[in-house]
Amino acid sequence: MKILIAEDEPEIAQMVKFKLEREGFDVIWESNGGSAFKAAQDEHPDLILLDIMMPVMDGLQVLKKLKSDEKLKHIPVIMLTSKGQERDVVTGIEGGARDYVVKPFRPAELLARIKQILNN
């Protein structure tokens, strides 16, 4: 299974990528919203981990484009972001995100959430 990580902080992206690859996932990492959307179009991942605060296009803009695209709207998205206020979470979920994880996060918990979404 293929997972796209859209995250502009290399330390976080590399740590998540390492954990996911150890679990057998193929991982694509993009560091800005524009390249992440393009990768989603090209690669059709099974799940997307999407930060909100990124250059070029923020995560909410990417989410909106994903959910309005007939070929991509089925891909589950987990928002993975430091924006943890209630209105941020509500905006992400109402925008179509399947789950919302606030940084800092526990890697094992994130992995469990990913597996739960992919197995349903």
C-alpha positions as CSV (number, residue, x, y, z in Angstrom):
1,M,0.0,0.0,0.0
2,K,1.2,3.5,-0.8
3,I,1.0,6.5,1.5
4,L,1.7,10.1,0.6
5,I,3.2,12.3,3.3
6,A,2.7,16.1,2.6
7,E,4.9,17.7,5.3
8,D,7.3,20.6,5.1
9,E,9.2,19.7,8.3
10,P,11.9,17.2,7.2
11,E,12.4,15.8,10.7
12,I,8.8,14.9,11.1
13,A,8.5,13.6,7.5
14,Q,11.6,11.4,7.8
15,M,10.5,9.9,11.1
16,V,7.0,9.1,9.8
17,K,8.4,7.7,6.6
18,F,10.8,5.5,8.5
19,K,8.0,4.1,10.7
20,L,5.7,3.4,7.8
21,E,8.4,1.8,5.6
22,R,9.3,-0.5,8.6
23,E,5.6,-1.6,8.5
24,G,5.9,-2.4,4.8
25,F,4.3,0.7,3.2
26,D,5.5,2.4,0.1
27,V,6.0,6.1,1.1
28,I,6.1,9.2,-1.0
29,W,7.1,12.4,0.6
30,E,6.4,15.9,-0.7
31,S,7.3,19.1,1.1
32,N,4.7,21.5,-0.2
33,G,1.1,21.5,-1.1
34,G,1.5,21.9,-4.8
35,S,3.8,19.0,-5.3
36,A,1.7,16.9,-2.9
37,F,-1.4,17.4,-5.0
38,K,0.6,16.6,-8.2
39,A,1.9,13.4,-6.5
40,A,-1.6,12.4,-5.5
41,Q,-2.7,12.8,-9.2
42,D,0.3,10.8,-10.5
43,E,0.6,8.1,-7.8
44,H,-3.0,7.6,-6.5
45,P,-1.9,6.7,-3.0
46,D,-4.0,4.6,-0.7
47,L,-3.9,7.2,2.0
48,I,-2.6,10.8,2.4
49,L,-1.1,12.3,5.6
50,L,-1.6,16.1,5.1
51,D,-0.1,19.0,7.1
52,I,-1.9,22.3,7.0
53,M,0.8,24.8,7.2
54,M,2.9,24.2,4.0
55,P,4.3,26.4,1.3
56,V,2.8,26.9,-2.2
57,M,-0.6,25.5,-1.2
58,D,-1.7,24.9,2.3
59,G,-3.2,21.6,3.4
60,L,-6.8,22.8,3.5
61,Q,-6.5,24.0,-0.1
62,V,-5.0,20.6,-1.0
63,L,-7.8,18.8,0.8
64,K,-10.4,20.9,-1.1
65,K,-8.8,20.1,-4.4
66,L,-8.6,16.4,-3.6
67,K,-12.2,16.1,-2.6
68,S,-13.4,18.0,-5.7
69,D,-11.5,15.7,-8.0
70,E,-13.5,12.6,-9.2
71,K,-10.3,10.4,-9.4
72,L,-8.9,11.4,-6.0
73,K,-11.9,12.1,-3.7
74,H,-12.0,8.5,-2.5
75,I,-8.5,8.7,-1.0
76,P,-8.7,8.9,2.8
77,V,-6.8,11.8,4.3
78,I,-5.5,12.2,7.8
79,M,-4.6,15.8,8.7
80,L,-1.3,15.7,10.6
81,T,-0.8,19.3,11.9
82,S,0.1,21.5,14.8
83,K,-3.2,23.4,14.3
84,G,-5.2,21.8,17.1
85,Q,-7.9,24.3,18.1
86,E,-11.4,23.0,17.8
87,R,-12.2,25.2,14.8
88,D,-9.2,23.8,13.0
89,V,-10.2,20.2,13.7
90,V,-13.8,20.9,12.6
91,T,-12.7,22.6,9.4
92,G,-10.5,19.6,8.5
93,I,-13.2,17.0,9.2
94,E,-15.9,19.0,7.5
95,G,-13.5,19.5,4.5
96,G,-13.4,15.7,4.1
97,A,-10.5,14.5,6.2
98,R,-11.1,11.0,7.7
99,D,-9.1,11.8,10.8
100,Y,-7.2,14.6,12.4
101,V,-4.0,14.1,14.4
102,V,-2.4,17.1,16.3
103,K,1.4,17.5,16.6
104,P,3.2,16.4,18.7
105,F,1.8,13.0,18.2
106,R,2.6,9.4,19.2
107,P,4.0,7.5,16.2
108,A,2.4,4.2,17.3
109,E,-1.0,5.9,17.7
110,L,-0.7,7.4,14.2
111,L,0.2,4.0,12.8
112,A,-2.8,2.4,14.5
113,R,-5.1,5.1,13.0
114,I,-3.6,4.6,9.5
115,K,-4.1,0.8,9.7
116,Q,-7.6,1.2,11.0
117,I,-8.6,3.4,8.1
118,L,-6.9,1.2,5.5
119,N,-8.5,-1.9,6.8
120,N,-12.1,-0.6,6.6
